[in-house]
Amino acid sequence: MLSKILSKEDCASCRFCCSFRRQSLWETPLFDAETKNRLQARFPKARFRPVETESFTIDLSDCYKTNDSEEEAPCPFLDAGTGCVLSADEKPFDCSIWPLRTMRKDGSVIVALTPTCPSINKQPIEKIRELVVDEGLGRKIIEHSAKNPDMIKDFRPGFVPLME
C-alpha cells in the first residue's frame, strides 16, 4: 500500500517494523482466529495471545533474554535472509500499512504516522499526507479499522496525525 513512497529495498534492509521492544509490544500485529490457526499449523513454534475481543497477536514473552525494556525480539515470521515469510493473505493489515496506525484521539479515530520508521522519515510529510488523504489510503484504513476495532490504538505522543 505504501509502495508509492517506500521502496522495497529500503524496507527489506531495515526491518525495524519486524522486531519489537518489550516496551512497544502494543504495536505487535493482529491476526483473526482463522489466520492464527493456519499459522500455528504451519509454524508450530509461533505463539499467540488473545487481544481484546476477537483478535490475536504474536506472543514474544519467551523471546526476551533480559528485563531491559529496550531489548528487541524479532517477529516469528521474519526470516533473516528473505524477510517476511507470510503470504499476502496471511500478512496482517497492521503490517501492510506500517508505519501508519489507526488511533483514538479526542474521541475520534484518526490515521497517524509513527515517528520511528527510519525509511518513512526520509520522505516529505506532504508526500505522505497526499497518499493518505488525497489518494484514499486513509479512508481504506479507517474502513478496515471500523470492521476490526481491536487494531485501533490509543494516541501516543510523537505520532503525527495525518487524517482526522
Chimera marker file (.cmm) of the C-alpha trace (Angstrom):
<marker_set name="trace">
<marker id="1" x="0.000" y="0.000" z="0.000" r="1" g="1" b="0" radius="0.5"/>
<marker id="2" x="2.853" y="2.339" z="0.714" r="1" g="1" b="0" radius="0.5"/>
<marker id="3" x="4.989" y="1.273" z="-2.237" r="1" g="1" b="0" radius="0.5"/>
<marker id="4" x="4.433" y="4.666" z="-3.864" r="1" g="1" b="0" radius="0.5"/>
<marker id="5" x="6.624" y="6.280" z="-1.236" r="1" g="1" b="0" radius="0.5"/>
<marker id="6" x="8.636" y="3.432" z="0.328" r="1" g="1" b="0" radius="0.5"/>
<marker id="7" x="10.967" y="1.275" z="-1.695" r="1" g="1" b="0" radius="0.5"/>
<marker id="8" x="11.011" y="-2.463" z="-1.042" r="1" g="1" b="0" radius="0.5"/>
<marker id="9" x="14.800" y="-2.262" z="-0.832" r="1" g="1" b="0" radius="0.5"/>
<marker id="10" x="14.698" y="0.300" z="1.990" r="1" g="1" b="0" radius="0.5"/>
<marker id="11" x="12.169" y="-1.750" z="3.923" r="1" g="1" b="0" radius="0.5"/>
<marker id="12" x="13.971" y="-5.060" z="3.326" r="1" g="1" b="0" radius="0.5"/>
<marker id="13" x="17.302" y="-3.691" z="4.512" r="1" g="1" b="0" radius="0.5"/>
<marker id="14" x="15.822" y="-2.093" z="7.637" r="1" g="1" b="0" radius="0.5"/>
<marker id="15" x="13.147" y="-4.448" z="9.016" r="1" g="1" b="0" radius="0.5"/>
<marker id="16" x="12.712" y="-2.188" z="12.042" r="1" g="1" b="0" radius="0.5"/>
<marker id="17" x="8.986" y="-2.868" z="11.947" r="1" g="1" b="0" radius="0.5"/>
<marker id="18" x="9.588" y="-6.624" z="12.249" r="1" g="1" b="0" radius="0.5"/>
<marker id="19" x="11.103" y="-6.566" z="15.727" r="1" g="1" b="0" radius="0.5"/>
<marker id="20" x="9.555" y="-5.385" z="18.936" r="1" g="1" b="0" radius="0.5"/>
<marker id="21" x="10.976" y="-3.871" z="22.073" r="1" g="1" b="0" radius="0.5"/>
<marker id="22" x="9.396" y="-5.085" z="25.258" r="1" g="1" b="0" radius="0.5"/>
<marker id="23" x="8.072" y="-1.558" z="25.788" r="1" g="1" b="0" radius="0.5"/>
<marker id="24" x="6.379" y="-1.495" z="22.362" r="1" g="1" b="0" radius="0.5"/>
<marker id="25" x="4.505" y="-4.782" z="22.425" r="1" g="1" b="0" radius="0.5"/>
<marker id="26" x="1.298" y="-2.781" z="21.948" r="1" g="1" b="0" radius="0.5"/>
<marker id="27" x="2.400" y="-2.486" z="18.306" r="1" g="1" b="0" radius="0.5"/>
<marker id="28" x="2.551" y="-6.198" z="17.519" r="1" g="1" b="0" radius="0.5"/>
<marker id="29" x="0.293" y="-7.074" z="14.564" r="1" g="1" b="0" radius="0.5"/>
<marker id="30" x="-3.161" y="-8.558" z="14.947" r="1" g="1" b="0" radius="0.5"/>
<marker id="31" x="-4.488" y="-11.763" z="13.404" r="1" g="1" b="0" radius="0.5"/>
<marker id="32" x="-8.015" y="-13.107" z="13.168" r="1" g="1" b="0" radius="0.5"/>
<marker id="33" x="-8.697" y="-16.567" z="14.614" r="1" g="1" b="0" radius="0.5"/>
<marker id="34" x="-8.720" y="-18.326" z="11.237" r="1" g="1" b="0" radius="0.5"/>
<marker id="35" x="-5.343" y="-16.904" z="10.205" r="1" g="1" b="0" radius="0.5"/>
<marker id="36" x="-3.886" y="-17.617" z="13.648" r="1" g="1" b="0" radius="0.5"/>
<marker id="37" x="-4.966" y="-21.264" z="13.395" r="1" g="1" b="0" radius="0.5"/>
<marker id="38" x="-3.454" y="-21.648" z="9.909" r="1" g="1" b="0" radius="0.5"/>
<marker id="39" x="-0.198" y="-20.070" z="11.049" r="1" g="1" b="0" radius="0.5"/>
<marker id="40" x="0.011" y="-22.258" z="14.152" r="1" g="1" b="0" radius="0.5"/>
<marker id="41" x="-0.294" y="-25.312" z="11.917" r="1" g="1" b="0" radius="0.5"/>
<marker id="42" x="2.465" y="-24.078" z="9.577" r="1" g="1" b="0" radius="0.5"/>
<marker id="43" x="4.734" y="-22.589" z="12.254" r="1" g="1" b="0" radius="0.5"/>
<marker id="44" x="4.371" y="-24.694" z="15.432" r="1" g="1" b="0" radius="0.5"/>
<marker id="45" x="6.938" y="-22.578" z="17.302" r="1" g="1" b="0" radius="0.5"/>
<marker id="46" x="4.946" y="-19.361" z="16.809" r="1" g="1" b="0" radius="0.5"/>
<marker id="47" x="2.964" y="-18.382" z="19.883" r="1" g="1" b="0" radius="0.5"/>
<marker id="48" x="-0.120" y="-16.176" z="20.043" r="1" g="1" b="0" radius="0.5"/>
<marker id="49" x="-2.065" y="-14.453" z="22.778" r="1" g="1" b="0" radius="0.5"/>
<marker id="50" x="-5.613" y="-13.050" z="22.692" r="1" g="1" b="0" radius="0.5"/>
<marker id="51" x="-6.138" y="-9.312" z="22.376" r="1" g="1" b="0" radius="0.5"/>
<marker id="52" x="-9.379" y="-7.568" z="23.246" r="1" g="1" b="0" radius="0.5"/>
<marker id="53" x="-12.375" y="-9.260" z="21.641" r="1" g="1" b="0" radius="0.5"/>
<marker id="54" x="-11.681" y="-11.341" z="18.534" r="1" g="1" b="0" radius="0.5"/>
<marker id="55" x="-8.037" y="-10.795" z="17.681" r="1" g="1" b="0" radius="0.5"/>
<marker id="56" x="-4.745" y="-12.452" z="18.469" r="1" g="1" b="0" radius="0.5"/>
<marker id="57" x="-1.200" y="-11.179" z="18.373" r="1" g="1" b="0" radius="0.5"/>
<marker id="58" x="2.183" y="-12.824" z="18.480" r="1" g="1" b="0" radius="0.5"/>
<marker id="59" x="3.411" y="-13.723" z="21.940" r="1" g="1" b="0" radius="0.5"/>
<marker id="60" x="7.062" y="-12.776" z="22.254" r="1" g="1" b="0" radius="0.5"/>
<marker id="61" x="7.322" y="-13.133" z="26.033" r="1" g="1" b="0" radius="0.5"/>
<marker id="62" x="9.663" y="-16.146" z="25.785" r="1" g="1" b="0" radius="0.5"/>
<marker id="63" x="11.882" y="-14.413" z="23.214" r="1" g="1" b="0" radius="0.5"/>
<marker id="64" x="13.441" y="-11.830" z="25.523" r="1" g="1" b="0" radius="0.5"/>
<marker id="65" x="16.633" y="-12.764" z="27.318" r="1" g="1" b="0" radius="0.5"/>
<marker id="66" x="16.761" y="-9.807" z="29.750" r="1" g="1" b="0" radius="0.5"/>
<marker id="67" x="14.357" y="-7.474" z="31.539" r="1" g="1" b="0" radius="0.5"/>
<marker id="68" x="15.621" y="-4.489" z="29.535" r="1" g="1" b="0" radius="0.5"/>
<marker id="69" x="12.642" y="-2.634" z="28.026" r="1" g="1" b="0" radius="0.5"/>
<marker id="70" x="14.821" y="-1.711" z="25.027" r="1" g="1" b="0" radius="0.5"/>
<marker id="71" x="15.674" y="-5.318" z="24.135" r="1" g="1" b="0" radius="0.5"/>
<marker id="72" x="14.193" y="-6.341" z="20.784" r="1" g="1" b="0" radius="0.5"/>
<marker id="73" x="12.677" y="-9.647" z="19.732" r="1" g="1" b="0" radius="0.5"/>
<marker id="74" x="12.058" y="-10.429" z="16.065" r="1" g="1" b="0" radius="0.5"/>
<marker id="75" x="8.673" y="-11.390" z="14.688" r="1" g="1" b="0" radius="0.5"/>
<marker id="76" x="8.484" y="-15.195" z="14.416" r="1" g="1" b="0" radius="0.5"/>
<marker id="77" x="7.539" y="-14.781" z="10.758" r="1" g="1" b="0" radius="0.5"/>
<marker id="78" x="10.712" y="-12.885" z="9.881" r="1" g="1" b="0" radius="0.5"/>
<marker id="79" x="13.401" y="-14.838" z="8.064" r="1" g="1" b="0" radius="0.5"/>
<marker id="80" x="16.774" y="-13.139" z="8.404" r="1" g="1" b="0" radius="0.5"/>
<marker id="81" x="17.633" y="-13.834" z="4.765" r="1" g="1" b="0" radius="0.5"/>
<marker id="82" x="14.362" y="-13.438" z="2.917" r="1" g="1" b="0" radius="0.5"/>
<marker id="83" x="12.210" y="-11.203" z="5.107" r="1" g="1" b="0" radius="0.5"/>
<marker id="84" x="8.569" y="-11.885" z="5.928" r="1" g="1" b="0" radius="0.5"/>
<marker id="85" x="7.555" y="-15.482" z="5.242" r="1" g="1" b="0" radius="0.5"/>
<marker id="86" x="3.811" y="-14.797" z="5.290" r="1" g="1" b="0" radius="0.5"/>
<marker id="87" x="1.756" y="-14.849" z="2.121" r="1" g="1" b="0" radius="0.5"/>
<marker id="88" x="-0.280" y="-11.798" z="1.143" r="1" g="1" b="0" radius="0.5"/>
<marker id="89" x="-3.476" y="-13.285" z="2.591" r="1" g="1" b="0" radius="0.5"/>
<marker id="90" x="-1.759" y="-14.154" z="5.894" r="1" g="1" b="0" radius="0.5"/>
<marker id="91" x="0.001" y="-10.841" z="6.380" r="1" g="1" b="0" radius="0.5"/>
<marker id="92" x="-1.718" y="-8.691" z="8.994" r="1" g="1" b="0" radius="0.5"/>
<marker id="93" x="-3.287" y="-5.447" z="7.845" r="1" g="1" b="0" radius="0.5"/>
<marker id="94" x="-1.199" y="-3.656" z="10.501" r="1" g="1" b="0" radius="0.5"/>
<marker id="95" x="1.960" y="-4.805" z="8.718" r="1" g="1" b="0" radius="0.5"/>
<marker id="96" x="0.742" y="-3.754" z="5.289" r="1" g="1" b="0" radius="0.5"/>
<marker id="97" x="0.045" y="-0.192" z="6.453" r="1" g="1" b="0" radius="0.5"/>
<marker id="98" x="3.121" y="0.265" z="8.664" r="1" g="1" b="0" radius="0.5"/>
<marker id="99" x="4.234" y="2.946" z="9.605" r="1" g="1" b="0" radius="0.5"/>
<marker id="100" x="0.645" y="4.200" z="9.655" r="1" g="1" b="0" radius="0.5"/>
<marker id="101" x="-1.651" y="3.427" z="12.571" r="1" g="1" b="0" radius="0.5"/>
<marker id="102" x="-5.292" y="3.977" z="13.410" r="1" g="1" b="0" radius="0.5"/>
<marker id="103" x="-5.546" y="5.677" z="16.763" r="1" g="1" b="0" radius="0.5"/>
<marker id="104" x="-8.123" y="7.127" z="19.133" r="1" g="1" b="0" radius="0.5"/>
<marker id="105" x="-7.588" y="10.820" z="19.711" r="1" g="1" b="0" radius="0.5"/>
<marker id="106" x="-10.044" y="13.148" z="21.420" r="1" g="1" b="0" radius="0.5"/>
<marker id="107" x="-12.932" y="10.749" z="20.816" r="1" g="1" b="0" radius="0.5"/>
<marker id="108" x="-12.219" y="10.274" z="17.108" r="1" g="1" b="0" radius="0.5"/>
<marker id="109" x="-10.434" y="7.619" z="15.086" r="1" g="1" b="0" radius="0.5"/>
<marker id="110" x="-7.534" y="9.068" z="13.112" r="1" g="1" b="0" radius="0.5"/>
<marker id="111" x="-4.746" y="7.846" z="10.865" r="1" g="1" b="0" radius="0.5"/>
<marker id="112" x="-1.364" y="8.696" z="12.324" r="1" g="1" b="0" radius="0.5"/>
<marker id="113" x="2.262" y="8.206" z="11.335" r="1" g="1" b="0" radius="0.5"/>
<marker id="114" x="4.691" y="6.563" z="13.743" r="1" g="1" b="0" radius="0.5"/>
<marker id="115" x="7.842" y="8.582" z="14.353" r="1" g="1" b="0" radius="0.5"/>
<marker id="116" x="10.096" y="5.519" z="14.499" r="1" g="1" b="0" radius="0.5"/>
<marker id="117" x="10.221" y="4.273" z="10.901" r="1" g="1" b="0" radius="0.5"/>
<marker id="118" x="13.649" y="5.186" z="9.508" r="1" g="1" b="0" radius="0.5"/>
<marker id="119" x="12.561" y="4.844" z="5.860" r="1" g="1" b="0" radius="0.5"/>
<marker id="120" x="9.435" y="6.978" z="6.020" r="1" g="1" b="0" radius="0.5"/>
<marker id="121" x="11.280" y="9.722" z="7.874" r="1" g="1" b="0" radius="0.5"/>
<marker id="122" x="13.275" y="10.326" z="4.672" r="1" g="1" b="0" radius="0.5"/>
<marker id="123" x="10.050" y="11.369" z="2.896" r="1" g="1" b="0" radius="0.5"/>
<marker id="124" x="8.459" y="14.828" z="2.996" r="1" g="1" b="0" radius="0.5"/>
<marker id="125" x="5.360" y="14.794" z="5.225" r="1" g="1" b="0" radius="0.5"/>
<marker id="126" x="3.373" y="16.401" z="2.388" r="1" g="1" b="0" radius="0.5"/>
<marker id="127" x="4.007" y="13.358" z="0.195" r="1" g="1" b="0" radius="0.5"/>
<marker id="128" x="2.805" y="11.014" z="2.941" r="1" g="1" b="0" radius="0.5"/>
<marker id="129" x="-0.267" y="13.133" z="3.690" r="1" g="1" b="0" radius="0.5"/>
<marker id="130" x="-1.128" y="13.184" z="-0.034" r="1" g="1" b="0" radius="0.5"/>
<marker id="131" x="-1.090" y="9.373" z="-0.171" r="1" g="1" b="0" radius="0.5"/>
<marker id="132" x="-3.175" y="9.065" z="2.988" r="1" g="1" b="0" radius="0.5"/>
<marker id="133" x="-5.692" y="11.847" z="2.389" r="1" g="1" b="0" radius="0.5"/>
<marker id="134" x="-5.835" y="12.655" z="-1.323" r="1" g="1" b="0" radius="0.5"/>
<marker id="135" x="-5.293" y="9.160" z="-2.729" r="1" g="1" b="0" radius="0.5"/>
<marker id="136" x="-7.713" y="7.483" z="-0.315" r="1" g="1" b="0" radius="0.5"/>
<marker id="137" x="-5.397" y="5.238" z="1.694" r="1" g="1" b="0" radius="0.5"/>
<marker id="138" x="-6.575" y="6.817" z="4.938" r="1" g="1" b="0" radius="0.5"/>
<marker id="139" x="-10.211" y="6.129" z="4.098" r="1" g="1" b="0" radius="0.5"/>
<marker id="140" x="-9.379" y="2.439" z="3.435" r="1" g="1" b="0" radius="0.5"/>
<marker id="141" x="-7.534" y="2.241" z="6.741" r="1" g="1" b="0" radius="0.5"/>
<marker id="142" x="-10.428" y="3.815" z="8.666" r="1" g="1" b="0" radius="0.5"/>
<marker id="143" x="-12.942" y="1.464" z="6.972" r="1" g="1" b="0" radius="0.5"/>
<marker id="144" x="-10.836" y="-1.585" z="7.855" r="1" g="1" b="0" radius="0.5"/>
<marker id="145" x="-10.482" y="-0.350" z="11.447" r="1" g="1" b="0" radius="0.5"/>
<marker id="146" x="-14.252" y="0.050" z="11.772" r="1" g="1" b="0" radius="0.5"/>
<marker id="147" x="-14.591" y="-3.674" z="10.998" r="1" g="1" b="0" radius="0.5"/>
<marker id="148" x="-11.580" y="-4.555" z="13.175" r="1" g="1" b="0" radius="0.5"/>
<marker id="149" x="-11.749" y="-2.248" z="16.210" r="1" g="1" b="0" radius="0.5"/>
<marker id="150" x="-9.010" y="-4.134" z="18.080" r="1" g="1" b="0" radius="0.5"/>
<marker id="151" x="-6.442" y="-2.580" z="15.751" r="1" g="1" b="0" radius="0.5"/>
<marker id="152" x="-7.282" y="0.955" z="16.907" r="1" g="1" b="0" radius="0.5"/>
<marker id="153" x="-4.666" y="2.060" z="19.415" r="1" g="1" b="0" radius="0.5"/>
<marker id="154" x="-4.758" y="4.948" z="21.861" r="1" g="1" b="0" radius="0.5"/>
<marker id="155" x="-2.959" y="8.040" z="20.572" r="1" g="1" b="0" radius="0.5"/>
<marker id="156" x="0.562" y="8.463" z="21.888" r="1" g="1" b="0" radius="0.5"/>
<marker id="157" x="2.853" y="11.479" z="21.931" r="1" g="1" b="0" radius="0.5"/>
<marker id="158" x="5.207" y="11.631" z="18.966" r="1" g="1" b="0" radius="0.5"/>
<marker id="159" x="2.745" y="10.202" z="16.456" r="1" g="1" b="0" radius="0.5"/>
<marker id="160" x="1.847" y="12.593" z="13.647" r="1" g="1" b="0" radius="0.5"/>
<marker id="161" x="-1.885" y="12.874" z="12.859" r="1" g="1" b="0" radius="0.5"/>
<marker id="162" x="-2.364" y="12.710" z="9.094" r="1" g="1" b="0" radius="0.5"/>
<marker id="163" x="-6.117" y="12.319" z="8.766" r="1" g="1" b="0" radius="0.5"/>
<marker id="164" x="-8.527" y="13.339" z="11.482" r="1" g="1" b="0" radius="0.5"/>
<link id1="1" id2="2" r="1" g="1" b="0" radius="0.2"/>
<link id1="2" id2="3" r="1" g="1" b="0" radius="0.2"/>
<link id1="3" id2="4" r="1" g="1" b="0" radius="0.2"/>
<link id1="4" id2="5" r="1" g="1" b="0" radius="0.2"/>
<link id1="5" id2="6" r="1" g="1" b="0" radius="0.2"/>
<link id1="6" id2="7" r="1" g="1" b="0" radius="0.2"/>
<link id1="7" id2="8" r="1" g="1" b="0" radius="0.2"/>
<link id1="8" id2="9" r="1" g="1" b="0" radius="0.2"/>
<link id1="9" id2="10" r="1" g="1" b="0" radius="0.2"/>
<link id1="10" id2="11" r="1" g="1" b="0" radius="0.2"/>
<link id1="11" id2="12" r="1" g="1" b="0" radius="0.2"/>
<link id1="12" id2="13" r="1" g="1" b="0" radius="0.2"/>
<link id1="13" id2="14" r="1" g="1" b="0" radius="0.2"/>
<link id1="14" id2="15" r="1" g="1" b="0" radius="0.2"/>
<link id1="15" id2="16" r="1" g="1" b="0" radius="0.2"/>
<link id1="16" id2="17" r="1" g="1" b="0" radius="0.2"/>
<link id1="17" id2="18" r="1" g="1" b="0" radius="0.2"/>
<link id1="18" id2="19" r="1" g="1" b="0" radius="0.2"/>
<link id1="19" id2="20" r="1" g="1" b="0" radius="0.2"/>
<link id1="20" id2="21" r="1" g="1" b="0" radius="0.2"/>
<link id1="21" id2="22" r="1" g="1" b="0" radius="0.2"/>
<link id1="22" id2="23" r="1" g="1" b="0" radius="0.2"/>
<link id1="23" id2="24" r="1" g="1" b="0" radius="0.2"/>
<link id1="24" id2="25" r="1" g="1" b="0" radius="0.2"/>
<link id1="25" id2="26" r="1" g="1" b="0" radius="0.2"/>
<link id1="26" id2="27" r="1" g="1" b="0" radius="0.2"/>
<link id1="27" id2="28" r="1" g="1" b="0" radius="0.2"/>
<link id1="28" id2="29" r="1" g="1" b="0" radius="0.2"/>
<link id1="29" id2="30" r="1" g="1" b="0" radius="0.2"/>
<link id1="30" id2="31" r="1" g="1" b="0" radius="0.2"/>
<link id1="31" id2="32" r="1" g="1" b="0" radius="0.2"/>
<link id1="32" id2="33" r="1" g="1" b="0" radius="0.2"/>
<link id1="33" id2="34" r="1" g="1" b="0" radius="0.2"/>
<link id1="34" id2="35" r="1" g="1" b="0" radius="0.2"/>
<link id1="35" id2="36" r="1" g="1" b="0" radius="0.2"/>
<link id1="36" id2="37" r="1" g="1" b="0" radius="0.2"/>
<link id1="37" id2="38" r="1" g="1" b="0" radius="0.2"/>
<link id1="38" id2="39" r="1" g="1" b="0" radius="0.2"/>
<link id1="39" id2="40" r="1" g="1" b="0" radius="0.2"/>
<link id1="40" id2="41" r="1" g="1" b="0" radius="0.2"/>
<link id1="41" id2="42" r="1" g="1" b="0" radius="0.2"/>
<link id1="42" id2="43" r="1" g="1" b="0" radius="0.2"/>
<link id1="43" id2="44" r="1" g="1" b="0" radius="0.2"/>
<link id1="44" id2="45" r="1" g="1" b="0" radius="0.2"/>
<link id1="45" id2="46" r="1" g="1" b="0" radius="0.2"/>
<link id1="46" id2="47" r="1" g="1" b="0" radius="0.2"/>
<link id1="47" id2="48" r="1" g="1" b="0" radius="0.2"/>
<link id1="48" id2="49" r="1" g="1" b="0" radius="0.2"/>
<link id1="49" id2="50" r="1" g="1" b="0" radius="0.2"/>
<link id1="50" id2="51" r="1" g="1" b="0" radius="0.2"/>
<link id1="51" id2="52" r="1" g="1" b="0" radius="0.2"/>
<link id1="52" id2="53" r="1" g="1" b="0" radius="0.2"/>
<link id1="53" id2="54" r="1" g="1" b="0" radius="0.2"/>
<link id1="54" id2="55" r="1" g="1" b="0" radius="0.2"/>
<link id1="55" id2="56" r="1" g="1" b="0" radius="0.2"/>
<link id1="56" id2="57" r="1" g="1" b="0" radius="0.2"/>
<link id1="57" id2="58" r="1" g="1" b="0" radius="0.2"/>
<link id1="58" id2="59" r="1" g="1" b="0" radius="0.2"/>
<link id1="59" id2="60" r="1" g="1" b="0" radius="0.2"/>
<link id1="60" id2="61" r="1" g="1" b="0" radius="0.2"/>
<link id1="61" id2="62" r="1" g="1" b="0" radius="0.2"/>
<link id1="62" id2="63" r="1" g="1" b="0" radius="0.2"/>
<link id1="63" id2="64" r="1" g="1" b="0" radius="0.2"/>
<link id1="64" id2="65" r="1" g="1" b="0" radius="0.2"/>
<link id1="65" id2="66" r="1" g="1" b="0" radius="0.2"/>
<link id1="66" id2="67" r="1" g="1" b="0" radius="0.2"/>
<link id1="67" id2="68" r="1" g="1" b="0" radius="0.2"/>
<link id1="68" id2="69" r="1" g="1" b="0" radius="0.2"/>
<link id1="69" id2="70" r="1" g="1" b="0" radius="0.2"/>
<link id1="70" id2="71" r="1" g="1" b="0" radius="0.2"/>
<link id1="71" id2="72" r="1" g="1" b="0" radius="0.2"/>
<link id1="72" id2="73" r="1" g="1" b="0" radius="0.2"/>
<link id1="73" id2="74" r="1" g="1" b="0" radius="0.2"/>
<link id1="74" id2="75" r="1" g="1" b="0" radius="0.2"/>
<link id1="75" id2="76" r="1" g="1" b="0" radius="0.2"/>
<link id1="76" id2="77" r="1" g="1" b="0" radius="0.2"/>
<link id1="77" id2="78" r="1" g="1" b="0" radius="0.2"/>
<link id1="78" id2="79" r="1" g="1" b="0" radius="0.2"/>
<link id1="79" id2="80" r="1" g="1" b="0" radius="0.2"/>
<link id1="80" id2="81" r="1" g="1" b="0" radius="0.2"/>
<link id1="81" id2="82" r="1" g="1" b="0" radius="0.2"/>
<link id1="82" id2="83" r="1" g="1" b="0" radius="0.2"/>
<link id1="83" id2="84" r="1" g="1" b="0" radius="0.2"/>
<link id1="84" id2="85" r="1" g="1" b="0" radius="0.2"/>
<link id1="85" id2="86" r="1" g="1" b="0" radius="0.2"/>
<link id1="86" id2="87" r="1" g="1" b="0" radius="0.2"/>
<link id1="87" id2="88" r="1" g="1" b="0" radius="0.2"/>
<link id1="88" id2="89" r="1" g="1" b="0" radius="0.2"/>
<link id1="89" id2="90" r="1" g="1" b="0" radius="0.2"/>
<link id1="90" id2="91" r="1" g="1" b="0" radius="0.2"/>
<link id1="91" id2="92" r="1" g="1" b="0" radius="0.2"/>
<link id1="92" id2="93" r="1" g="1" b="0" radius="0.2"/>
<link id1="93" id2="94" r="1" g="1" b="0" radius="0.2"/>
<link id1="94" id2="95" r="1" g="1" b="0" radius="0.2"/>
<link id1="95" id2="96" r="1" g="1" b="0" radius="0.2"/>
<link id1="96" id2="97" r="1" g="1" b="0" radius="0.2"/>
<link id1="97" id2="98" r="1" g="1" b="0" radius="0.2"/>
<link id1="98" id2="99" r="1" g="1" b="0" radius="0.2"/>
<link id1="99" id2="100" r="1" g="1" b="0" radius="0.2"/>
<link id1="100" id2="101" r="1" g="1" b="0" radius="0.2"/>
<link id1="101" id2="102" r="1" g="1" b="0" radius="0.2"/>
<link id1="102" id2="103" r="1" g="1" b="0" radius="0.2"/>
<link id1="103" id2="104" r="1" g="1" b="0" radius="0.2"/>
<link id1="104" id2="105" r="1" g="1" b="0" radius="0.2"/>
<link id1="105" id2="106" r="1" g="1" b="0" radius="0.2"/>
<link id1="106" id2="107" r="1" g="1" b="0" radius="0.2"/>
<link id1="107" id2="108" r="1" g="1" b="0" radius="0.2"/>
<link id1="108" id2="109" r="1" g="1" b="0" radius="0.2"/>
<link id1="109" id2="110" r="1" g="1" b="0" radius="0.2"/>
<link id1="110" id2="111" r="1" g="1" b="0" radius="0.2"/>
<link id1="111" id2="112" r="1" g="1" b="0" radius="0.2"/>
<link id1="112" id2="113" r="1" g="1" b="0" radius="0.2"/>
<link id1="113" id2="114" r="1" g="1" b="0" radius="0.2"/>
<link id1="114" id2="115" r="1" g="1" b="0" radius="0.2"/>
<link id1="115" id2="116" r="1" g="1" b="0" radius="0.2"/>
<link id1="116" id2="117" r="1" g="1" b="0" radius="0.2"/>
<link id1="117" id2="118" r="1" g="1" b="0" radius="0.2"/>
<link id1="118" id2="119" r="1" g="1" b="0" radius="0.2"/>
<link id1="119" id2="120" r="1" g="1" b="0" radius="0.2"/>
<link id1="120" id2="121" r="1" g="1" b="0" radius="0.2"/>
<link id1="121" id2="122" r="1" g="1" b="0" radius="0.2"/>
<link id1="122" id2="123" r="1" g="1" b="0" radius="0.2"/>
<link id1="123" id2="124" r="1" g="1" b="0" radius="0.2"/>
<link id1="124" id2="125" r="1" g="1" b="0" radius="0.2"/>
<link id1="125" id2="126" r="1" g="1" b="0" radius="0.2"/>
<link id1="126" id2="127" r="1" g="1" b="0" radius="0.2"/>
<link id1="127" id2="128" r="1" g="1" b="0" radius="0.2"/>
<link id1="128" id2="129" r="1" g="1" b="0" radius="0.2"/>
<link id1="129" id2="130" r="1" g="1" b="0" radius="0.2"/>
<link id1="130" id2="131" r="1" g="1" b="0" radius="0.2"/>
<link id1="131" id2="132" r="1" g="1" b="0" radius="0.2"/>
<link id1="132" id2="133" r="1" g="1" b="0" radius="0.2"/>
<link id1="133" id2="134" r="1" g="1" b="0" radius="0.2"/>
<link id1="134" id2="135" r="1" g="1" b="0" radius="0.2"/>
<link id1="135" id2="136" r="1" g="1" b="0" radius="0.2"/>
<link id1="136" id2="137" r="1" g="1" b="0" radius="0.2"/>
<link id1="137" id2="138" r="1" g="1" b="0" radius="0.2"/>
<link id1="138" id2="139" r="1" g="1" b="0" radius="0.2"/>
<link id1="139" id2="140" r="1" g="1" b="0" radius="0.2"/>
<link id1="140" id2="141" r="1" g="1" b="0" radius="0.2"/>
<link id1="141" id2="142" r="1" g="1" b="0" radius="0.2"/>
<link id1="142" id2="143" r="1" g="1" b="0" radius="0.2"/>
<link id1="143" id2="144" r="1" g="1" b="0" radius="0.2"/>
<link id1="144" id2="145" r="1" g="1" b="0" radius="0.2"/>
<link id1="145" id2="146" r="1" g="1" b="0" radius="0.2"/>
<link id1="146" id2="147" r="1" g="1" b="0" radius="0.2"/>
<link id1="147" id2="148" r="1" g="1" b="0" radius="0.2"/>
<link id1="148" id2="149" r="1" g="1" b="0" radius="0.2"/>
<link id1="149" id2="150" r="1" g="1" b="0" radius="0.2"/>
<link id1="150" id2="151" r="1" g="1" b="0" radius="0.2"/>
<link id1="151" id2="152" r="1" g="1" b="0" radius="0.2"/>
<link id1="152" id2="153" r="1" g="1" b="0" radius="0.2"/>
<link id1="153" id2="154" r="1" g="1" b="0" radius="0.2"/>
<link id1="154" id2="155" r="1" g="1" b="0" radius="0.2"/>
<link id1="155" id2="156" r="1" g="1" b="0" radius="0.2"/>
<link id1="156" id2="157" r="1" g="1" b="0" radius="0.2"/>
<link id1="157" id2="158" r="1" g="1" b="0" radius="0.2"/>
<link id1="158" id2="159" r="1" g="1" b="0" radius="0.2"/>
<link id1="159" id2="160" r="1" g="1" b="0" radius="0.2"/>
<link id1="160" id2="161" r="1" g="1" b="0" radius="0.2"/>
<link id1="161" id2="162" r="1" g="1" b="0" radius="0.2"/>
<link id1="162" id2="163" r="1" g="1" b="0" radius="0.2"/>
<link id1="163" id2="164" r="1" g="1" b="0" radius="0.2"/>
</marker_set>
